[in-house]
Amino acid sequence: MTQLTTTPSSRTDAELLAAVRDAIYRVTTGHQSFTIDGVVYTLANLDQLRRMEAALSARVAQTSSGAGYGGIRSTQVVF
């Protein structure tokens, strides 16, 4: 599994997943690199972005299914 290394932030996994998917979209629509004075600068590694997307998708799915909490869900009803 891909190890995600991110700087501490208040973003949720779902928010990070959306950002990664946006980056993949931008890379695949021609925003991968640019040239200045004949030197090509690459902005993103598509393979790395896809690995991050897979890892984040799994984490979001695990959290939303309750599997992140042993599959146990609890609801408190107060009258």
WOUR-V253160 format. One record per residue. RES is the residue in one small letter. SS is DSSP state (A for helix, B for strand, O for the rest). OMEGA is omega in degrees with one decimal (NA if undefined). Layout:
res = [RES/RES]
ss = [SS/SS]
omega = [OMEGA/OMEGA]
This chain:
res = [m/t/q/l/t/t/t/p/s/s/r/t/d/a/e/l/l/a/a/v/r/d/a/i/y/r/v/t/t/g/h/q/s/f/t/i/d/g/v/v/y/t/l/a/n/l/d/q/l/r/r/m/e/a/a/l/s/a/r/v/a/q/t/s/s/g/a/g/y/g/g/i/r/s/t/q/v/v/f]
ss = [O/O/O/O/O/O/O/O/O/O/O/O/A/A/A/A/A/A/A/A/A/A/A/A/A/A/A/A/A/A/A/O/B/B/B/B/O/O/B/B/B/B/O/O/O/A/A/A/A/A/A/A/A/A/A/A/A/A/A/A/A/A/A/A/A/O/A/A/A/O/O/O/O/O/O/O/O/O/O]
omega = [-179.1/176.4/178.1/175.5/-180.0/174.7/-179.2/178.0/179.7/180.0/176.1/176.5/179.4/177.7/177.1/178.2/178.1/179.3/179.3/178.6/176.1/178.8/178.0/178.0/-177.9/179.9/-176.0/177.2/170.9/-179.5/-176.9/-175.4/176.3/-176.8/174.5/-179.8/176.7/178.5/-179.3/177.3/179.8/-176.5/-173.8/176.7/-174.9/178.6/179.4/178.1/179.7/176.3/177.6/179.2/179.9/-179.1/179.5/177.8/179.0/179.7/178.8/179.3/179.9/-179.5/-177.0/179.6/-178.7/-177.8/178.6/-179.6/179.3/178.9/-177.8/175.8/-178.3/176.7/178.3/177.9/-178.5/178.5/NA]
